[in-house]
Amino acid sequence: MISKLIDQFPPILYSEYYDRLFIVLNIPVSSSKYLTALAAIILLALVLSFISEYFLLLGLLVTIAGLLYPIFLYRKTIHEIRSELPKFILDIGSGMLLGLNVLESIRLAMNDTNSIAKYFKPYMNRLETGKESINEVFISFANRFKDRKIQIAVFQLINSISAGSPKELKHLGMQLLREQMLDMKEFSNKLQILSQFYMVILLLFPVYTILVTIMSLASEQPIPNIIPIFTVLLPMILLIFIYIISLIFPSNYLIQQSSDPTPLLLNWFVMIIAFYFQMEILWLALLYTLVSIIYIYYNFHNIQNIELQKELERYLLEVSLILSSLPRFDMNMFLKRVKDAGLGKWSDISSRTLKMLNSGVSIREIFDYLYRLPSGYVKVFIKNLEYIYYSGISSHDRMNEWLDMFVNMLNLRKEMEAELSTFKYTIMISFIILPIIYSSLYEFTKEMVGIELEILMYLPVIVVGSGIAMLSNIYRSPYWIIQLSLYTMVSLIIVSLKS
């Protein structure tokens, strides 16, 4: 049975998507890249320990972090496998929609990555025996997973193979769409909470400084016992609290549950350095402001051009699955609704496509135009649209309901991106302005009260570090080694200036 199916269709051709997927999945803990990074970390720790005895603790902590990193890398890899699996199945399904062989697709994929193979191998063996139908095997495969997206992706394959439209697929498709809307609304609400929480953090330290100043003036003497307690305990409690908050965010959109403690460890390293070397507030403020601006610019430059785009394309890929669950599809209605929704570049693309359609350009040429859009995920989306179009185009009662949800979800995503942008600029501005404010408060208390509030010396570190910790957890920052090198460079500069 298998050989007959293989003879009917040519083998599937690899795309950029497969290359990208295999790069994501093939990250063994013992890879040469990791060993190189670990060796560099240990070498850095040794160098730091020779520079000064105070760096010995820092060196040990950095080494421990480097040794623990494979554990977090492994957990992240497993998470990536699970998040990539639905798209992997869908891509195979889209190949089947164009007349390619799904079984050969899976076999080729199994040859390229052991991570995916372990999911498919037992089911491929069952297919090879010929005792069970393709539908029975794939339904059994779908029921193995609790993740609804994986289930629907498998049903997409069943739908492609049987050329039918199972009721289960329609039901699960509409249910997935509603669940996605609820997830995005939940994310939007939690993002607002995080923004408010961050503003509270920013206001907390100036208020504390004012209170300590008033108490010192009232008692006409410094309060040495309170300041060290807050200097050490408050930042630690604050960072732990931020880390806990980052863990409660949903992992579906933009925020991933992160088990990587690197941002918090790095922030604590900097505080240890600041504590031992008693950095002057002016240098600390200027240098950390510079590091923060470089770090955030670099991160957000990548986020806006890659992460948000990738999320939208990933969402469109899931949408194409819902589209294929509808037995009839009206291309004209779909393009007009997207055009009228005012969804930026998607409206522009729809507008140009409608003009092409109205000017007598053939459907084949229109699909060729859409397929040239520079994105692997969008190409898969267009493949599914093409299949749906050629499966029959006439109005359908549920199309309006689905289009309403589609437009509402894209609009909601625009609102989320606007909120993220506001949050980004809030943090960036605070990184520039707050060190100046804290420097002024430090000088004021030193001149007017005659005491040096130690906590002001660490405020830029706390604010910058907590902001970076939140941003790293929100945007799944992979640049922790860059953070480490920047922090170390800043610390060494300050030490050399003091000596």
N, C-alpha and C positions, 0 to 999 in steps of 0.2 A: 504494500500500500504506500509506504514511504517513497520507494523508488519511483513509482508511477507519478506521485505528486511532484517529485523533484524534476522529473523529465518534462513536466508541463510548463514549468516556469524557469527563467534564467536565474542564476544566483543573485542575491541582493548586492547592490553596490554600496560601498562604504561612503559615508558623508563626513563633513566636518564635525557633526554632532557625535558620531561614534568616537572619533579621535579625542574629542574633548571629554567624553564620558570615560574612556579608558584611562586618560590621564588622571581624572579624579579618583577612579577606583583603584588604580595601581599605585598605592602609596604604602608599601610595606614598611613596617616599623624599622627593619634593619637595612633600609635603603642607604646607598652611599651618600645621598644628600643629607640625610639625618646625621650619619656618623661624622660627616664633615662639619656640620653645624655644631654638634656636640663637642667635637675636638676644639673648635674655635671658642666655644663657651668656656671649656675647662682651661684653655690657654689664657683667655682673658682673665679668668679668676686667679690664675697663678701670677700673671703680671700685676694685677691689682694688689695681690697680697704682698708683693715685693715693694710696691711703691710706698705703702704705709701699713703699719699694724692695724689701723682702723679699717682698712680695706679687706682684712682677712675674713671678717664676718660676711662682708658683701660677697667676697669670692666664693665662700662656702655656700651661701644661699643661692648664688647664680648657678653653681655646679649642681646643687640639689634640684633646682628648677629645670636645668638641662636634662638631668637623669629622669625626672618625672614626666618630661614632655612626651615621650613615646606613648605613655598611658593615655594622655589626653588626645594625642594624634590618632591612636587606635579607635578611641570612642568616637571621635569626629568622623573618621573614615567609615565606621559602621553607620553613623547617622547619614553620611553622604550617600552611601549605597542605598539605604532605604528611601531617601528622597529622590534619587536618580532612577530607581527601578521603575516607577510608573511611566516616566518619560521614555525610558528604554523600551518598555513594552509597547508604548504608543508609537514609537518610531518604527518598530517592527510592524505594527498594525498598519501604519501609513504606507509602508513598502508593500504590504499585502494588498492594500486598496488599489495600488497601481499595477497589480498583476504579478507581484514578485512572490517568491515562495517563503512562507513564514517559518517553516521548519528548517530550511537551509539558513535562514537569517539567524535563528537561535543557535544553530550548530556553529556557525561562523563566530558568533558572539562568544560562545562558550570556549572556543579556541583561543580567544584573546584575553579573557579575564576570568580568573578563578572565582572572583567575588560573585559574579553573576552566575557562573556555572553551577554553584551549589544550590541555587534556587531551581534551576531548570533540569538538572541531570536526571533525577528520579522520574520526572514526568516524560522526558524524552525517552527513557528506557521503556516506560509503559506504552508510549506511542509506537515504538519499534516492534513490540510484540504483536501489534495489530488486533489485539483482543478488545480494545476499547476505542470508541469513536473520539475524534479530536475534541468535540464539544464536551464529552464526559471528562476527558483529561483536563481540559482548561478550566472547567467549572470547579473541579476538585482543586486545581491550583489556586483559583481565585478565593476559594473558601479557606485556604490556609492562612490568609492575611486578614487582619482586622482593619487595616488601613483601607478606607473606602476608595481612595484614589487608585490603589493597586487593583482592587476588585474591578473597578470600572474599566481600567486599562485592559484587563484580561477579557472582560466582556466585549470590549472593542475588537479584540482579536477574534472572539467567537463570532461576533457580528460580521466581521470581514470574511471569515472562512465560510460561514453558512449563507452569506448574502441575504440574511434576514434582518429583522429588527426586533429583537427579543423585548418583551415587556419589562424584564428586569433592567435592561439597559436604560430604557426611557425613565423608569422610576428612579433608579440610582443617579442618573444624570441630573434630573431636576433637583433631587435631594442634595447632591453635591453642590450645585449652584447656590442653593439657599444657605447651605452650611458655610460656603465661602464668604457670602455676604455677612453672616453673623461673625465669622472670624475677623473680617476686616473692620467691622464696627467695634469689636472688642479691642482690637489693636489700636484703633483711633482713640478710644476712651483711655486706654492705658498710657498712650503717648502723652495725652494731656496731663495725666496724673504725674508722669515722669517730669514733664516740663515744670509743673508747679513745685514738685519736690526739689528740683534743681534750684529754682529761684529761692526756695526756703533756705537751702544750703548757703547760697550767696549772701543772704541777709543775716544768717545766724552769726557769723564771725564779727562783722562790724557791731552788731548789737552786744555780743559778748565783750568786745573791746570797750565799748562805751560803759557797760556795767562795771567792769573791772576798774576803769578810770574813775568813775564816780565813787566806788567803794574806797579806792586808794586816797582820793581827795578827802572823803569824809573821815577816814581814820588817820589821815596825815602820815601814813606809812605804807610801804608796799605790802602786798599780800603774797608772799613767796610760795605758800603751800598750795594755793589754788592753781596758779599758772602752770607749774610742771604737770599736774594731774591732767589738766585739759590738753596740754601740749602733747602728751603721749596717748592718753586714752581716747580723747574725742576723735582724732583722725582714724584710729583703728576701728572704733565703733562705727564711725561714718562709712568707712570703706566696706566693712562687712555688711552693713545695712544695704549699701548700693549693690553689692554682689548678690545678696538675697533677692532684692527687687528684680535684678536682671534675670534671675532664674525663673520668676513667675510669669514672664512674658511668653506669649504663644510662639511656637517655632514655625508657623505656617507662612507668615509674610514678613520679610525684612528682618525680623528678630529671630535669632536661633537660640535655643537653650544652650548656654555656653558653660562648659565645665573647665574652661581654661582660666586659671587664676593669674595668668601672667601680668595683666594690667595692674592688679592689686599688689602683687609682689614687687613690681617695678616701682610703684608709688612708695611702697614701704622702704625699698632700698634707698630711694632718694631722701626720704625722711631720716633714715639712719645717717646718711652722709651729712645732711644738714645739721643734725643733732650733734655729731662729733666735731664738725669743723666750724660750727657757729658762723654760717655764711652771712655776709652783710646783705641786708634786705634789698638794697638797690641792685646789686649784681644779680642776686637771685631772681628778682622780678624781671629785669631786662632779658636775662638769658632764657628763663622759662617762657617768657612771652614769645621770644623768637622761636624756640623749639616747638611751642604749641602751634604757632601760625604755620610753620613748615609742615608739621605732622597733620594738622587738620586739612590744610590745602591739598596735601598729597592724597590723603584718605578720601576726601569728598570729591576730588577730581576723578578718582577711580569709581567711587560709588555712583556718581551721577551718570557716568558714561557706561558703566558696566552693570552694577548691582540692580538699580531700579529698572534699567532696560531689560535685564535678564528676568526679573520678576514679572514684568509685563508680558514678555514673550512666553514665559513659562505658563502664565495664566491663560494666554491665548491658545496655547497648545491644549490645555484642559478644556477650553471653550470649544475647540474643534471637535473634541470627543462628544460634547453635548449636542453640537450641531449634527453629527453623524447619527445620533439617536433619533432624529426626526426623519420621517419617511420622505418628506418633500421639502424643498428649500427654494425660496424665492430670492435670487441674487440681487435683483433690482431693489426689493424692499430692504434687504440687509444693508446694501451700500448706502441707500438714502438715509436710513436710520443712523448709521455711524457718521455720515456726513453732517446731518442736522444736529448731532449731539455735541458738536464743538469739541472734539477730543484731540486737538492738536494735530500732530502729523498723521494720525489715523484718519481724521476727517479730510486732510489734504489728499491722502492716498485714495480714499473713497471718492472724493470729488473728481480727481483725475480719471479714475476708473469708470465712473459714470459717464463722463464726457466721451471717453473712448467707446463705451457701450452705445451711447446715443449717436455717435458719428459713424456707426456702421462697422467698427472694428470687430473682428471675429472674437468669439469667446476664447479660442485657442491662443490668439495673440495677447488677450488681456491676462490670461493665466501665465503666459510667458513673461509678461511685464511684472506681474506680482511676484513671480518666482525669482526674479533678479534682485529683489530686495535683499540687502546684505545681512542676512541673519539666518542661522540654521533652524532655530525654533519657528520663525515665521514661515520658512520654506515648508516645514512639516504641516503647519496650519493651512497653507495654501494648497498643499497636496490633498488634505482632507476636504477643503472647500471644493476643489476640482472634482473629487470623487462624488461629493454630494450633488454638485451641479449636474454631472452627467447621469446621476441616478434618477433624475426627474426634477423639474422645476415647476411647481404650481403652489398656490397659496395653501397655507395650512392653519387650522384654527389655533394651534398652540404656538405658532411662530411669533405672534404679537406678544404673547405672555413672555416667551423666552427673550425676545428683543428688549422688552422693558427691563428685564432683570440684567441683561448684558450691558445696556447703556447705564443703568443705575450703578452697577459695579465699577465700570470704568470711571464714572464721575466720582464715586467714593474714593477710588484710588488716587484721582487728581487731588482731592481734598487731603488725603493722607500725605501725599508728597509735599503739599503746601505746608502742612503742619511740621513735617520733617525739616523743611527748609527754614521755617521760622525758628525751630529748636536749634538748628545748626548755627544760624547767625547769632542767636542769643548766647550760645556758648562761646563762639568766636569773639564776640564783642566783650564778653565778660573776661576772657583771657587777656584782652588788651587793656581794659579799663581797670579791672580790680587790682592788679599789682600797683598801679599808680595810687589808687585809693588807700591800699594797705600801707604803702610806703609813707604816704602823708600822715596816716594815723600813727605809724610807728614814730616818726619824727615828732609829731605833736605830743604823744605821751612821754617821749624822752625829754622834751624841752619843758613841758608844762608840769608834769608830775614828777619828773626826776627819776623815773624807772624805765627800764627797757622790757616791754612785754614780749617774752620769748615766743609766745604763740604767733605774734605777727610775723616772726621770722619764717614760720612754716606755712603761712596762709597761701601764698602762691603755689607752693608744692601741693597742698591739700586740694585746692580748687582745681588746678590744672590736672592733677592726678585723678581726682574723682570724675572730672569731666571726661578725660580720656578713657577711664574705666567704663563709664556708661556708653561712650561712643563705640568703644571696642566691642562691647557686648551687643549693642544694637546692630552694628554693621559688620559683625563677624570679621574683625580686622585680622589679616594674616601678617601684619607688619611688626610683630612683637620684637623681633631681633633688631629692627631699625630703631624702635623705641629704646631698647636697651643700649644700643651704641650711642644714641643721642644723649640719653641721660648720663652715661659714663663720660662722654666727651665734655658735657657741661660741668660735671663734677670735677673733672681733672683741670679744666680751665680755671675754675674758682680756686681750687687748691693751689695751683701754680701762682695765681695772682696774690693769694694771701701770703705765700712764702717769699 
